[in-house]
Structure formats: C-alpha cells, structure tokens
Amino acid sequence: MQRYKVVTITHKTATVSKLKDYLLSDSDTSDFPANRLAELKSKFKFDELMYLNTCNRVTFFFTYNKSIDHKFLKSLFEYINPDFNKELISFHISKALVFEGVDAVKHLFSVAASLDSLVLGEREILGQLKNAYLQSKKNNLCGDDIRLAYQQAIVFAKKIHCETRIGEKPVSVVSLAYRSLSERKFFDFANLLIIGAGQTNNLMANLLTKHETKNVVVYNRTIGKAIDLAARFNNAKAFSLEKLAYHKDDVDVILTCTGANFTVLSKDIFDKLVPKNRKVTIVDLAVPQDVDDDVIALKNVDYIDIASLERKAQENMQFRKSELYKAEAILEEFLKSYNDLFKERRLELAFADIPNEVKNIKHKALHVAFKKDIEKLDVNSRDILDKVMQYMEDKYIALPFKASKKSLLNKKFRP
C-alpha cells in the first residue's frame, strides 16, 4: 500500500478564503479541471489520481512509486499555482499535509466518514467524495487501486454512521432553529413572517421549503433579495423592510436575521403586527439581536435566540466528539481488513492471466504435442482423458492463487 499518497490543504492549515489559492483551474472554467489534472498526472508520472475540492479542503489522492520530499512538493505547488511567489513557496508547502502508504488510506477513510471535517459527523462530504471519484474515473485519471480505496472508504463511512452516534444531534444554529420550529409543529398552518434575506435566512429556507409552508411574507432592506427569497416558497409575498409596520396579515412565526445595528422589531412595530393576546414564536438569529427586550418579555411571545441555540450547538458538538473514540477504534480495525483486501486484490491482478495460460497449455497438449497419440485412443479413453485434463486445469488455475494468498495473508491452505 506504500504507493498510496495524499497531499492536502485543509481548514486545519489554511483559512477558507486562502484555500482558493490551491485550486486547480482549467481554461474552460469547468468545475472539474480535467485537462490540468491529466497534465499533472503525466508530468509527475502518477499511476492514478483523484482530486477532491470542497469549501474546506483541496486534496490530491494518488498512487506513486516514489517518496514525497520537499523537491517534489516544490514542483507540485509551482504547478498548482504558477503565480505563487518563488520566495514564498516554502510557506505554501508548510500548509500541506502529506500522508503516504497506510496513512494515506487512513486519511481518505477519515475524510469519507467526516472524522476530519470542520463539522464533525456531517454527511455532505460523502456526496462530494463520490463526485470527485466519478469525475476522476470519467476522465481516465484513476484505476483499480483508487477504485478499491474509494469503495472501501464509502463502506467505512456508512459503518461509522451506523455503529456510532457521531452524526446525531444538530450542531448548526440553523438546524437547531429549524428543529425548534419542527417541535412546535407549525409548518402545516403557520403564517410565517421573515425579516431579512441574507445567507442565514436562505439556509433556513432550504429546510423550510421541504414542507408546503404557506402564508409566507418576506421583508428586507433590498427588495430584490426579498423577492428572490420569497420565490422559493409557494405564493409568498415580498416587501421592503420600511413597510414592515404596515403588515396586515396574521402572524404565527417571525423569523428574523438582519445585519442591522439597531432593533428591527421594536415594541411599537410588534404591537402593530400582533394582537395583544395572540401567541407568536420569534426566532431571532441576528447578532446583535433584532428584537427589542420589551417584546421578548411579553407573555404571548415564545422567543428563540441565537445565544441559546449556540450553547445547544456546542453541547451537541461535544456529544459528537465523545463518539470519536468509537470511530477511531473502528478505523484501526477497518484498516487491517483493508490491508488484507488490498493484498488479495493485488494477487488477483497478478494471476489474472493464469487461467488463459493454463487453457493454452491444455489445448497445445491435446491438439499439438500429443495429438497423434490421442487419436489412437478409443472414445471412452478420450472421455476419461478430457475429464482428467479438465480436473487438472481447474486445480492448477486455483493452486497458485491459494498458495500466494496463504503466504501473504497467513491463512490456512489446503490444495
């Protein structure tokens, strides 16, 4: 397995904004830089190559017969980004994590199971890894070794999510806010008022639109963004934020997250929106808060704030981290199994031609070397000879593989 290599730059060594410096790009501006990768594979004489690019990592997973040293990394980074300052190339190299042999496979498995993710236990990485492999395969960059490693990485990831609780309990504020609303069972009937159309409320919309959420109205400082967010819901309305005080429809839930440095939902505006005794739930994801303290104090207000959600997110993340020891124990055992599987696969490939070779020898013996002698035999004798030859063929095809498997895997062998 020593031929497996990984060179990666991740959230552990570089900021998300700086990761873009290490991306490969093609002149055709496609998401997958097939031409550059093919050139990279040829230039560095990689046997196989898979390229994984996410918002938190840039990873080159490849097979290569030589060890990775500073000279190799210097050439690699100069190829990745020709604009790198030559005097600062050592700085860029210092951002790379390098793994070889079993450590490279271990890293791939950890990535697949999200043990190496910025958000421990997230499942999005599985889809990203699948896409990376399929693109690499489609462009003839990878072969049997990477295929085997990728397939087992997927098996391992599913095993981790089945046998541990590392993916349980939401760890993002948005997911927790959504869960809070789900527990209150609003989605089938609620009149939803959304204040703000930024990234956070768009992320909430990703979850809310899974339901047939009706009666949605969006207010935002920029009307264009309000219209875009409203378009994601069925028959939603959009208005400028300055018209919030004139809202006339019923309100059951208020979801607010703006970048304002003032209180967006004041007591005066709230009193215009909500009748005195009407129960309303407010989800305030803004920093600083969008909702006036006098509104929060009202008895008819069920207030969900970002601070409490962040505390819960931290608790849940600690829970996920407590599951890490189980995952790491499973990983060590899985690597042992993979080592055996890898050796067995190498044997299969090494002996792939043996069946045809044995068949050719048999054919030559029957139809060339001993043809005249066999022709003198009666029909019954020929039938017996054919059966003996077929038996010998079957045994001799299996024998070398079993013997080698015994030697490499230390398994009992009986011819």
C-alpha positions as CSV (number, residue, x, y, z in Angstrom):
1,M,0.0,0.0,0.0
2,Q,3.0,2.3,0.1
3,R,2.1,3.6,-3.3
4,Y,-0.9,5.5,-2.0
5,K,-0.2,9.2,-1.4
6,V,-2.1,12.2,-0.2
7,V,-1.2,15.9,-0.4
8,T,-3.9,18.1,1.0
9,I,-4.5,21.6,2.2
10,T,-7.5,21.8,4.7
11,H,-9.3,24.0,7.2
12,K,-6.7,22.8,9.7
13,T,-3.8,24.6,7.9
14,A,-5.4,27.4,5.9
15,T,-8.3,29.8,6.2
16,V,-11.3,29.0,3.9
17,S,-10.6,32.2,2.0
18,K,-7.0,31.1,1.3
19,L,-7.9,27.6,0.1
20,K,-8.8,29.0,-3.3
21,D,-5.1,29.7,-3.9
22,Y,-4.6,25.9,-4.1
23,L,-7.4,25.1,-6.5
24,L,-6.6,23.8,-10.0
25,S,-8.4,25.6,-12.7
26,D,-8.8,25.0,-16.4
27,S,-9.1,27.5,-19.2
28,D,-12.6,26.2,-19.9
29,T,-13.7,27.3,-16.4
30,S,-15.4,24.0,-15.7
31,D,-15.8,22.9,-12.1
32,F,-13.6,19.8,-12.7
33,P,-10.2,20.8,-14.2
34,A,-9.8,17.6,-16.2
35,N,-7.1,19.0,-18.6
36,R,-4.9,20.3,-15.8
37,L,-5.3,17.1,-13.8
38,A,-4.4,14.9,-16.9
39,E,-1.3,17.1,-17.4
40,L,-0.4,16.9,-13.7
41,K,-0.7,13.1,-13.8
42,S,1.5,12.9,-16.8
43,K,4.1,15.4,-15.6
44,F,4.6,13.8,-12.2
45,K,4.2,10.2,-13.6
46,F,1.4,9.3,-11.2
47,D,-0.2,5.9,-11.9
48,E,-3.6,7.1,-10.7
49,L,-5.1,10.4,-9.4
50,M,-8.2,11.6,-7.7
51,Y,-8.9,15.3,-7.0
52,L,-11.3,16.4,-4.2
53,N,-12.2,20.0,-3.8
54,T,-14.6,21.3,-1.2
55,C,-15.1,24.5,0.7
56,N,-12.8,23.2,3.5
57,R,-10.2,21.2,1.6
58,V,-8.2,20.7,-1.6
59,T,-6.9,17.1,-1.8
60,F,-4.8,15.2,-4.2
61,F,-5.1,11.4,-3.7
62,F,-2.7,9.5,-6.0
63,T,-0.6,6.4,-6.4
64,Y,3.1,7.0,-7.0
65,N,6.2,4.8,-6.6
66,K,8.5,7.4,-5.0
67,S,8.5,9.0,-1.6
68,I,7.3,12.6,-1.3
69,D,10.1,15.1,-0.4
70,H,10.5,18.8,-0.4
71,K,11.7,18.9,-4.0
72,F,8.5,17.0,-5.1
73,L,6.3,19.4,-3.1
74,K,8.0,22.5,-4.5
75,S,7.4,21.3,-8.1
76,L,3.8,20.3,-7.2
77,F,2.9,23.7,-5.8
78,E,4.6,25.6,-8.6
79,Y,2.4,23.6,-10.9
80,I,-0.8,24.1,-8.9
81,N,-0.4,27.9,-8.9
82,P,2.2,29.3,-11.2
83,D,1.5,32.8,-9.6
84,F,3.0,31.7,-6.3
85,N,5.9,33.9,-5.3
86,K,9.0,31.7,-5.6
87,E,10.5,33.2,-2.4
88,L,7.3,32.2,-0.5
89,I,6.9,28.7,-1.9
90,S,8.2,27.1,1.3
91,F,5.4,29.0,3.1
92,H,2.8,27.3,0.8
93,I,4.4,23.9,1.2
94,S,4.1,24.3,5.0
95,K,0.3,24.5,4.6
96,A,0.2,21.0,3.1
97,L,-0.5,17.8,5.0
98,V,1.3,14.8,3.5
99,F,0.4,11.1,4.0
100,E,1.9,8.0,2.5
101,G,1.0,4.3,2.5
102,V,-1.5,3.2,5.1
103,D,-1.6,6.7,6.5
104,A,-2.9,8.0,3.1
105,V,-5.6,5.4,3.1
106,K,-6.4,6.2,6.7
107,H,-6.8,9.9,5.8
108,L,-9.2,9.1,2.9
109,F,-11.3,6.9,5.2
110,S,-11.4,9.7,7.9
111,V,-12.4,12.2,5.3
112,A,-15.2,10.0,4.0
113,A,-16.6,9.4,7.5
114,S,-16.3,13.2,8.3
115,L,-13.9,12.5,11.1
116,D,-11.6,15.1,9.5
117,S,-14.4,17.6,8.7
118,L,-14.8,21.1,10.1
119,V,-18.2,20.0,11.3
120,L,-17.6,16.6,12.8
121,G,-20.2,14.0,11.6
122,E,-21.6,15.9,8.7
123,R,-22.7,13.8,5.7
124,E,-22.2,16.2,2.8
125,I,-18.7,15.0,2.3
126,L,-19.9,11.6,1.1
127,G,-21.6,13.2,-1.9
128,Q,-18.6,15.3,-2.6
129,L,-16.2,12.4,-2.5
130,K,-18.5,10.3,-4.8
131,N,-18.5,13.2,-7.3
132,A,-14.7,13.5,-7.1
133,Y,-14.2,9.8,-7.8
134,L,-16.8,9.7,-10.7
135,Q,-15.2,12.7,-12.3
136,S,-11.7,11.2,-12.0
137,K,-12.9,7.9,-13.4
138,K,-14.8,9.6,-16.2
139,N,-11.6,11.4,-17.2
140,N,-9.4,8.3,-17.0
141,L,-7.4,9.6,-14.1
142,C,-7.8,6.7,-11.7
143,G,-7.7,2.9,-11.9
144,D,-8.1,-0.2,-9.8
145,D,-6.1,0.9,-6.7
146,I,-8.1,4.1,-6.2
147,R,-11.3,2.4,-7.1
148,L,-10.7,-0.1,-4.2
149,A,-9.8,2.6,-1.8
150,Y,-12.7,4.8,-2.7
151,Q,-15.2,1.9,-2.4
152,Q,-14.0,0.9,1.0
153,A,-14.0,4.5,2.1
154,I,-17.7,4.6,1.4
155,V,-18.2,1.3,3.2
156,F,-16.3,2.6,6.2
157,A,-18.2,5.9,6.3
158,K,-21.6,4.1,6.3
159,K,-20.3,1.8,9.0
160,I,-19.3,4.7,11.2
161,H,-22.7,6.4,10.8
162,C,-24.4,3.1,11.6
163,E,-22.3,2.0,14.6
164,T,-21.7,5.3,16.3
165,R,-23.8,8.4,17.1
166,I,-21.3,10.8,15.6
167,G,-23.8,12.2,13.1
168,E,-26.6,12.7,15.6
169,K,-27.8,15.9,17.2
170,P,-27.7,19.1,15.1
171,V,-24.6,21.2,15.5
172,S,-25.5,24.3,13.4
173,V,-27.6,27.2,14.7
174,V,-29.8,27.0,11.6
175,S,-30.5,23.2,12.0
176,L,-31.3,23.8,15.7
177,A,-33.7,26.7,14.9
178,Y,-35.4,24.5,12.3
179,R,-35.8,21.7,14.9
180,S,-37.2,24.1,17.4
181,L,-39.9,25.1,14.9
182,S,-40.5,21.4,14.0
183,E,-41.1,20.5,17.6
184,R,-43.8,23.3,17.8
185,K,-45.5,21.7,14.7
186,F,-46.0,25.0,12.8
187,F,-45.4,24.0,9.3
188,D,-48.8,22.9,8.2
189,F,-50.7,26.0,9.2
190,A,-48.3,28.8,10.3
191,N,-48.4,32.3,9.0
192,L,-44.6,32.9,8.6
193,L,-43.1,36.4,8.6
194,I,-39.4,36.5,7.5
195,I,-37.3,39.6,8.2
196,G,-34.0,39.7,6.3
197,A,-33.0,37.9,3.1
198,G,-29.3,37.2,3.8
199,Q,-27.4,33.9,4.0
200,T,-28.8,32.7,7.3
201,N,-32.5,33.1,6.3
202,N,-31.7,31.5,2.9
203,L,-30.2,28.5,4.8
204,M,-33.4,28.3,6.8
205,A,-35.4,28.4,3.6
206,N,-33.5,25.3,2.4
207,L,-35.1,23.5,5.3
208,L,-38.5,25.2,5.4
209,T,-39.2,24.6,1.7
210,K,-39.2,20.8,2.4
211,H,-42.6,21.5,3.8
212,E,-45.5,23.1,1.9
213,T,-45.1,26.2,4.0
214,K,-47.9,28.6,3.1
215,N,-48.7,32.2,4.0
216,V,-45.1,33.4,3.8
217,V,-44.2,37.1,3.7
218,V,-40.6,38.4,3.4
219,Y,-39.3,41.8,4.3
220,N,-35.8,43.0,3.5
221,R,-34.0,46.3,3.1
222,T,-33.2,45.4,-0.5
223,I,-36.5,44.5,-2.2
224,G,-34.7,42.4,-4.9
225,K,-33.3,40.0,-2.3
226,A,-36.7,39.8,-0.6
227,I,-38.3,38.8,-4.0
228,D,-35.6,36.2,-4.6
229,L,-36.2,34.6,-1.2
230,A,-40.0,34.8,-1.4
231,A,-39.8,33.0,-4.8
232,R,-38.5,29.9,-3.0
233,F,-41.9,29.5,-1.3
234,N,-45.4,28.9,-2.7
235,N,-47.2,32.2,-3.4
236,A,-45.0,34.1,-0.9
237,K,-45.1,37.9,-0.9
238,A,-42.1,40.3,-0.7
239,F,-41.9,43.9,0.6
240,S,-39.3,46.5,1.5
241,L,-38.3,46.5,5.2
242,E,-39.6,50.0,5.6
243,K,-43.1,48.7,5.1
244,L,-42.9,46.2,8.0
245,A,-45.0,48.3,10.3
246,Y,-47.9,48.2,7.8
247,H,-48.1,44.4,7.7
248,K,-51.8,43.4,7.8
249,D,-51.8,39.5,7.6
250,D,-51.9,37.2,10.7
251,V,-48.5,36.2,12.2
252,D,-47.7,33.0,14.0
253,V,-44.0,32.8,13.5
254,I,-41.4,35.5,13.0
255,L,-38.0,34.5,11.6
256,T,-35.6,37.4,11.7
257,C,-31.9,37.8,10.9
258,T,-30.6,41.1,9.6
259,G,-27.3,42.9,9.7
260,A,-28.8,46.0,11.3
261,N,-27.1,47.7,14.2
262,F,-30.5,48.8,15.6
263,T,-33.6,46.9,16.9
264,V,-35.6,45.9,13.8
265,L,-38.6,44.6,15.7
266,S,-39.4,47.3,18.2
267,K,-42.3,47.2,20.7
268,D,-44.2,49.7,18.6
269,I,-43.9,47.7,15.4
270,F,-44.7,44.4,17.2
271,D,-47.9,45.8,18.6
272,K,-49.0,46.7,15.1
273,L,-48.2,43.3,13.8
274,V,-49.6,41.1,16.6
275,P,-52.8,41.4,18.5
276,K,-52.3,41.7,22.3
277,N,-53.3,38.1,23.3
278,R,-52.1,36.3,20.1
279,K,-49.4,33.7,20.7
280,V,-46.4,34.1,18.5
281,T,-43.0,32.4,18.2
282,I,-40.0,34.6,17.3
283,V,-36.7,33.0,16.0
284,D,-34.0,35.7,16.3
285,L,-30.7,34.6,14.6
286,A,-29.3,38.1,14.4
287,V,-26.1,39.4,16.1
288,P,-26.8,41.8,17.7
289,Q,-30.4,40.7,18.3
290,D,-33.2,42.1,16.0
291,V,-35.9,42.0,18.7
292,D,-36.4,44.6,21.4
293,D,-36.1,43.4,25.0
294,D,-39.7,44.7,25.7
295,V,-41.0,42.4,23.0
296,I,-39.0,39.4,24.4
297,A,-40.5,40.0,27.9
298,L,-44.1,39.7,26.6
299,K,-46.1,36.7,27.9
300,N,-47.5,35.9,24.5
301,V,-44.0,35.7,22.9
302,D,-42.1,32.4,22.6
303,Y,-38.6,33.7,22.0
304,I,-35.8,31.6,20.5
305,D,-32.5,33.4,20.4
306,I,-29.2,32.7,18.8
307,A,-27.3,32.6,22.1
308,S,-29.3,29.6,23.4
309,L,-29.0,27.9,20.1
310,E,-25.3,28.3,20.1
311,R,-25.0,26.9,23.5
312,K,-27.0,23.9,22.4
313,A,-24.8,23.5,19.3
314,Q,-21.7,23.4,21.5
315,E,-23.3,20.8,23.7
316,N,-24.2,18.7,20.7
317,M,-20.7,19.0,19.2
318,Q,-19.2,17.8,22.5
319,F,-21.5,14.8,22.3
320,R,-20.3,14.1,18.8
321,K,-16.7,14.4,19.9
322,S,-17.4,11.9,22.7
323,E,-18.2,9.4,19.9
324,L,-14.8,9.9,18.3
325,Y,-13.0,7.2,20.3
326,K,-15.5,4.6,19.0
327,A,-15.0,5.7,15.4
328,E,-11.2,5.7,15.8
329,A,-11.3,2.1,17.1
330,I,-13.4,1.0,14.2
331,L,-11.0,2.8,11.8
332,E,-8.0,0.8,13.1
333,E,-9.8,-2.5,12.7
334,F,-11.0,-1.5,9.2
335,L,-7.5,-0.6,8.1
336,K,-6.3,-4.1,9.0
337,S,-9.1,-5.6,6.9
338,Y,-8.3,-3.3,4.1
339,N,-4.7,-4.3,4.1
340,D,-5.7,-7.9,3.6
341,L,-8.2,-6.9,0.9
342,F,-5.6,-4.9,-0.9
343,K,-3.1,-7.8,-0.9
344,E,-5.8,-10.1,-2.1
345,R,-6.7,-7.8,-4.9
346,R,-3.0,-7.4,-6.0
347,L,-2.9,-11.2,-6.2
348,E,-6.0,-11.4,-8.3
349,L,-4.5,-8.9,-10.7
350,A,-1.1,-10.7,-10.7
351,F,-2.7,-14.0,-11.5
352,A,-5.3,-12.7,-13.9
353,D,-3.6,-14.3,-16.9
354,I,-3.1,-17.7,-15.4
355,P,-6.5,-19.2,-16.5
356,N,-5.8,-18.4,-20.1
357,E,-2.2,-19.6,-19.9
358,V,-3.4,-23.0,-18.4
359,K,-6.1,-23.3,-21.0
360,N,-3.5,-22.6,-23.8
361,I,-1.2,-25.3,-22.3
362,K,-4.0,-27.8,-22.2
363,H,-5.0,-27.0,-25.8
364,K,-1.5,-27.4,-27.0
365,A,-1.1,-30.7,-25.2
366,L,-4.3,-32.2,-26.7
367,H,-4.1,-30.8,-30.2
368,V,-0.4,-30.4,-30.9
369,A,2.0,-32.3,-28.6
370,F,0.0,-35.5,-28.1
371,K,-2.5,-35.2,-30.9
372,K,-1.4,-38.4,-32.8
373,D,-1.3,-40.4,-29.6
374,I,-4.8,-39.3,-28.5
375,E,-6.2,-40.1,-31.9
376,K,-5.3,-43.7,-31.4
377,L,-7.4,-43.9,-28.2
378,D,-11.0,-45.2,-28.2
379,V,-13.9,-42.9,-27.4
380,N,-14.2,-43.9,-23.7
381,S,-10.5,-43.4,-23.1
382,R,-10.7,-39.9,-24.7
383,D,-13.7,-39.0,-22.5
384,I,-11.7,-40.0,-19.4
385,L,-8.7,-38.1,-20.6
386,D,-10.8,-35.0,-21.1
387,K,-12.2,-35.3,-17.6
388,V,-8.7,-35.7,-16.1
389,M,-7.4,-32.7,-18.1
390,Q,-10.3,-30.5,-17.0
391,Y,-9.8,-31.5,-13.4
392,M,-6.1,-30.7,-13.6
393,E,-6.9,-27.4,-15.3
394,D,-9.3,-26.3,-12.6
395,K,-6.9,-27.3,-9.8
396,Y,-3.9,-25.6,-11.4
397,I,-5.7,-22.4,-12.0
398,A,-6.7,-22.1,-8.3
399,L,-3.5,-23.5,-6.8
400,P,-1.0,-20.6,-7.4
401,F,-3.6,-18.0,-6.1
402,K,-4.3,-20.1,-2.9
403,A,-0.6,-20.7,-2.2
404,S,0.2,-17.0,-2.6
405,K,-2.8,-15.9,-0.5
406,K,-1.6,-18.2,2.2
407,S,1.9,-16.8,2.2
408,L,0.7,-13.1,2.2
409,L,-2.4,-13.3,4.4
410,N,-1.2,-16.2,6.7
411,K,-4.3,-18.2,6.1
412,K,-4.5,-22.0,6.2
413,F,-4.0,-23.5,2.8
414,R,-5.1,-26.9,1.5
415,P,-4.6,-27.8,-2.1
